[in-house]
Amino acid sequence: MKKILSYLIIIFLFNSQAISKISNKDEIEILKNIRCLVCQGQSIADSNSDFAQTIKLVVKDKIGEGKTKKEIYGFLISKYGEWIVFDTQINRKNFLLWFLPYLSLFFGGLIIFAILKKKREN
Amino acid sequence: MKTNIIISFGLISFILLLFYFGLNNKNKYETSDLVGKKLSSFELKSLDEKNVFNSNTLEKNTFTLINFWASWCAPCRKEHEYLMLLKKKTGLKILGVNFKDRKENALEFLQTLGNPYYLLAKDHDGRSSVNFGIYGIPESLLIDNELNVIKKFIGPINFDNYKEIVKIINNK
């Protein structure tokens, strides 16, 4: 039991270290999630435009400063608006976008249940 | 039967409403979200590299038009006449940020067309421009003495933009 616990603590510590540092793989993931504003649909990672080159430099700088993914996205969103990030953020404006499918599933399920129940009673 | 009709009608109305809002949604990039926000603190090197300008520099002006430009940018030539007109307006100062350009080319450009800028800064790799939400040139930001972004102009300033800026600075 003690061995399992110590293994778990070691694994947790290694993962914590991994989480606190953004790897090169993460940098590419960040760049793939940022929209090139001059390229109509391309990500910064895929684009060779002037704007994309600048953003690549800025993201590299922010990673060097020790910023997290969330902080980097937050910085770019504060400058360019939510449109710059491909992944839609969960906030008050986008609440319906995120939860409507689940709400539709739930209420749809309720309606079907009510209809079936009525049919059985009849 | 009645309940089913009401539920169906409600569902169809809801879906049509969603389509209405979705199709009316603007699908091109706009910066209206950024207007009204305060500029974060920044630092810009002067074109001759002798000085550094920061947000404190601009707080002394009633209004500042921060104009990102370059000598290689054709639309920048197009808007230059309006910048020269705006230079004459009291209460407005124009800070020029030379974007990804060579100093000698920038100075030649200003010598040929005139210099509307009270201060000339440079951003040789584009990094500083990101702090202002710039993604192409020419772009201009009209800010007040509290560094609030009043208006952002994407593309060359035209006659309508010029009139709008004059109206804003005269109304204060």
Interface residues (C-beta under 8 A of the other chain):
Chain A: L37 V38 D50 F51 Q53 T54 I55 L57 V58 D61 L76 S78 K79 Y80 G81 E82 W83 I111
Chain B: I7 Y29 E30 T31 D33 L34 K37 S40 K100 D125 G126 R127 S129 V130 N131 F132 G133 Y135 G136
